[in-house]
């Protein structure tokens, strides 16, 4: 499981002209990719890492500040580009498995008390964000 996590002052996801998820205060934008070998156990670990990641101002986390997260599924994080000019997607989980695990991460975050908004799995999404810093990290479990 792989996530690109950006500290943002605001972020939103639009599908077919309608905002489907947004955070309107400082928090984290999480682009989440699921690997073919990922499990529910990894989803729980990822949720904990995201919630407790100390990259907000003053080395705070969403767990300590209550800052929101916007989680957006992104299978392209597992695009393989070492050979040729066209990415290979063989490492990315199939949509059915990926949707279940993205939902598991979101559910685990919410069970931890996190305020979570999401995109729409499988939809063509426009993601808007105002990066803070910019401060962006790669998280893998």
N, C-alpha and C positions, 0 to 999 in steps of 0.2 A: 504494500500500500504506500502510495506516494502522495504528498501534498505540497503545493506551492502556497506558502502562507505570507500574505502581505498585511502589514499594519496600515490601516486606512483611517481617514477621518469620516468617510462615508462610502457606501457601495450599494449597488442595486443590480438586479437582473431583470431584463425585459424580454418577454416572449410575445411575438405577434402584436407589438405595440403596447402591451400592458405590463406594468411592473408586477412581477410575481414574488419577488423577495427583495428586501432592502434593510440596511442598517443606516440610521441617520445620525449616528454618533461614532466617536472613535471605537474601533474594534478590529476584528480580523476578517479578511477575505480569504477563504480557503478554496483553492482549486484542487479537487480530490480525484486521484486516479486509482483504479482498482486493478491489481495484477491477477493473472489466471490462478495463481496459487494462494491468494488471500483467503482468510477465514474470518469467522465471527470473533474469534479471539484477537485477531489483529485489529479488528474494528474497535474493540474495547480499548486496546492499547493506544490506537491512534486518537480516539476521543479524549483519553486522559492526557496525552501529550499536547493536543491542541488546546485543551482547556487550561492546562497548567503552564503552557509555553510563556516564558517571561520575556516577551519582546515589546510589550506596551511601554509607554513612558515610565521612567523610574524603575525599570526592570520588573514591572507588574505583569500579571497574567489576567486572562478573562475570569479565572477562578477567584482571584483576589479582588478584582474591581467590579465584576459583574458586566464587563464590556461584552457586547454582542458579537456573534460570528455569522458570516454569510457563507454557507457551504454550497459549492457549485461542482457538480460532477464533471470530470474532464478526462475522458479516456485517452486523449492525445498525449497525456503525460507519459504514456508507455509506448510512444512512437519510437521505433528503432531507425536511426538515420546513419549508421556507420557505413552502410554499403549503398551505393547508388544515390539517386536524387529523390526517390519516392519513399516516404516512411512506411515501415512495416508495422502492423498493429497486432501481431500475433501474441505479444506479451500482455495485452490488455484483456481483461475478463470480458466474457460474452455479456451482452446487455442484461439478461435475466439475473445472472449472478452479481453483476456490478450494481444493479439497482438495489438488490437486497442488502448488499454490504454498505452502500452509501446510506441507505435508510438506517442500518444498524449503527453507523457512526453518529448520525443525527440523533437517533433515539438515545444513545448512550450519553451524548452531550446534554440533552435535555434532562435526562435522569440525574445528571450531576448538577443540575440547576442552571445550566447555561441558557442564554437567550439566543436562539438559532433561527435564522431565516434560510431559505433554500431557493435554488433555481428549480427548473422542471427537468427531470431526468429524460434524456434523449431528445429534448427539444433544441431547436436552433435558438441560442440565447445571445443577447447582447449584454455584456457585462460592463458596467460603468464603475470606476473606482477613483477615489482621490487618495493616492498613496501618501502616507505620513512618513517622511524621512528623505527618500523612500527607504523602507526597511522590509526586505523580503528574504525568506529562508525556505529551504527545502527540508521537509520532514519525511523520513521513511521509517517504516516498521516492517 
